[in-house]
Amino acid sequence: MLIAGAGGHALEVLDILITTKPEARLFFLDESGGGGLFQDKYPVIQTETEILRAFEKDPCFVLGTGKPATRKKLHGNLICLGGKPFYLRGQGCVISPSSDCSEADIFNLCFIGPNTRIGTGCLINSGAQIHHEVVLGEFTEISPASVILGRVEIGSFCFIGANSTILPGVKIGNNVTVGAGTVVTRDVPDSVTVVGVPGRVIKVLKS
Ligand SMILES: CC(C)(COP(=O)(O)OP(=O)(O)OC[C@H]1O[C@@H](n2cnc3c(N)ncnc32)[C@H](O)[C@@H]1OP(=O)(O)O)[C@@H](O)C(=O)NCCC(=O)NCCS
């Protein structure tokens, strides 16, 4: 299985795969070419030709980076090259049978509540809680220990920082960054950064 990425996030992905898929033969993609943190212990590939050759033996890949835009790009490119995405399931998670989250990566110790819908390529990092009827778009990252309370809606390509809390029913647009430790109490428009308690907009992204 190809782990697409070779930095710190990939270290955590590696740990999950070693424990949950011990039979997998693992190798890494490092597009920058240095081999990242892994070149001493695992094969590291870089070029499209190497990816194509590797996919002939095993087309499975997992995203090994956290950034929403990079995840989207890698996901699309690797599928175009014949790859088959594998979505992580960490240990110690409680996932409701009524949740639709089959195309999201879910790290260790997460809670995913009933009637939730989590889009393709989302990353639910360690210890995050996604409560009842929450809807997440595509490639949104929920950082460690964040709490997304009931009926919240979050768009695509958002980054929700560690240990933040989104209060029930709040709607957050696309491309939104929420700083670590923020408590979001009101709806948030597209393409802004929100920080603090209560959360306030500190930046608007230029379109
Ligand atoms: C919000 C964040 C993305 C930075 O955004 P930014 O647009 O680069 O903001 P800046 O660093 O320029 O900071 C702007 C102001 O917001 C404040 N600020 C930044 N992050 C903050 C936070 N999380 N809570 C409260 N205030 C914060 C800064 O102190 C600064 O205040 P000042 O203007 O009074 O000096 C970053 O600080 C953050 O919280 N990242 C989350 C990290 C994380 O959770 N990673 C998980 C990895 S798995």
The ligand as an SDF file (V2000), in Angstrom:
LIG
                    3D

 48 50  0  0  0  0  0  0  0  0999 V2000
   -5.2920   30.2760   13.2700 C   0  0  0  0  0  0  0  0  0  0  0  0
   -3.9650   29.7690   12.7380 C   0  0  0  0  0  0  0  0  0  0  0  0
   -4.2400   28.8050   11.5510 C   0  0  0  0  0  0  0  0  0  0  0  0
   -3.0800   30.9070   12.2550 C   0  0  0  0  0  0  0  0  0  0  0  0
   -3.7320   31.6720   11.2970 O   0  0  0  0  0  0  0  0  0  0  0  0
   -3.0200   32.9700   10.7040 P   0  0  0  0  0  0  0  0  0  0  0  0
   -3.9880   33.5510    9.7200 O   0  0  0  0  0  0  0  0  0  0  0  0
   -1.6680   32.6050   10.1840 O   0  0  0  0  0  0  0  0  0  0  0  0
   -2.9270   33.9140   11.9690 O   0  0  0  0  0  0  0  0  0  0  0  0
   -1.6560   34.6190   12.6420 P   0  0  0  0  0  0  0  0  0  0  0  0
   -0.6880   33.6000   13.1290 O   0  0  0  0  0  0  0  0  0  0  0  0
   -1.1830   35.6820   11.6930 O   0  0  0  0  0  0  0  0  0  0  0  0
   -2.3320   35.3020   13.9080 O   0  0  0  0  0  0  0  0  0  0  0  0
   -3.2230   36.3950   13.7960 C   0  0  0  0  0  0  0  0  0  0  0  0
   -3.6870   36.7700   15.1930 C   0  0  0  0  0  0  0  0  0  0  0  0
   -4.5300   35.7050   15.6980 O   0  0  0  0  0  0  0  0  0  0  0  0
   -4.0040   35.2060   16.9320 C   0  0  0  0  0  0  0  0  0  0  0  0
   -4.2080   33.7490   16.9280 N   0  0  0  0  0  0  0  0  0  0  0  0
   -3.6710   32.8380   16.0900 C   0  0  0  0  0  0  0  0  0  0  0  0
   -4.1310   31.6200   16.3600 N   0  0  0  0  0  0  0  0  0  0  0  0
   -4.9590   31.7620   17.4040 C   0  0  0  0  0  0  0  0  0  0  0  0
   -5.7480   30.8230   18.1330 C   0  0  0  0  0  0  0  0  0  0  0  0
   -5.7380   29.5220   17.8150 N   0  0  0  0  0  0  0  0  0  0  0  0
   -6.5140   31.2950   19.1510 N   0  0  0  0  0  0  0  0  0  0  0  0
   -6.5390   32.6260   19.4560 C   0  0  0  0  0  0  0  0  0  0  0  0
   -5.8070   33.5530   18.7880 N   0  0  0  0  0  0  0  0  0  0  0  0
   -5.0290   33.1150   17.7750 C   0  0  0  0  0  0  0  0  0  0  0  0
   -2.5280   35.5730   16.9130 C   0  0  0  0  0  0  0  0  0  0  0  0
   -2.0070   35.6460   18.2220 O   0  0  0  0  0  0  0  0  0  0  0  0
   -2.5740   36.9140   16.2220 C   0  0  0  0  0  0  0  0  0  0  0  0
   -3.0190   37.8740   17.1540 O   0  0  0  0  0  0  0  0  0  0  0  0
   -2.4020   39.3840   17.1290 P   0  0  0  0  0  0  0  0  0  0  0  0
   -2.7780   39.9480   15.7670 O   0  0  0  0  0  0  0  0  0  0  0  0
   -3.1090   40.0440   18.2640 O   0  0  0  0  0  0  0  0  0  0  0  0
   -0.9290   39.2180   17.2970 O   0  0  0  0  0  0  0  0  0  0  0  0
   -3.1130   29.0490   13.7940 C   0  0  0  0  0  0  0  0  0  0  0  0
   -2.7000   29.9400   14.8050 O   0  0  0  0  0  0  0  0  0  0  0  0
   -3.8280   27.8910   14.4470 C   0  0  0  0  0  0  0  0  0  0  0  0
   -4.5600   28.0300   15.4310 O   0  0  0  0  0  0  0  0  0  0  0  0
   -3.5760   26.7160   13.8580 N   0  0  0  0  0  0  0  0  0  0  0  0
   -4.1450   25.4820   14.3140 C   0  0  0  0  0  0  0  0  0  0  0  0
   -3.0280   24.4570   14.5120 C   0  0  0  0  0  0  0  0  0  0  0  0
   -3.6150   23.1000   14.7280 C   0  0  0  0  0  0  0  0  0  0  0  0
   -4.5980   22.9170   15.4110 O   0  0  0  0  0  0  0  0  0  0  0  0
   -3.0070   22.1180   14.0880 N   0  0  0  0  0  0  0  0  0  0  0  0
   -3.4900   20.7440   14.1530 C   0  0  0  0  0  0  0  0  0  0  0  0
   -2.5540   19.9010   13.3540 C   0  0  0  0  0  0  0  0  0  0  0  0
   -3.0820   18.2170   13.3370 S   0  0  0  0  0  0  0  0  0  0  0  0
  1  2  1  0
  2  3  1  0
  2  4  1  0
  2 36  1  0
  4  5  1  0
  5  6  1  0
  6  7  2  0
  6  8  1  0
  6  9  1  0
  9 10  1  0
 10 11  2  0
 10 12  1  0
 10 13  1  0
 13 14  1  0
 14 15  1  0
 15 16  1  0
 15 30  1  0
 16 17  1  0
 17 18  1  0
 17 28  1  0
 18 19  1  0
 18 27  1  0
 19 20  2  0
 20 21  1  0
 21 22  1  0
 21 27  2  0
 22 23  1  0
 22 24  2  0
 24 25  1  0
 25 26  2  0
 26 27  1  0
 28 29  1  0
 28 30  1  0
 30 31  1  0
 31 32  1  0
 32 33  2  0
 32 34  1  0
 32 35  1  0
 36 37  1  0
 36 38  1  0
 38 39  2  0
 38 40  1  0
 40 41  1  0
 41 42  1  0
 42 43  1  0
 43 44  2  0
 43 45  1  0
 45 46  1  0
 46 47  1  0
 47 48  1  0
M  END
$$$$
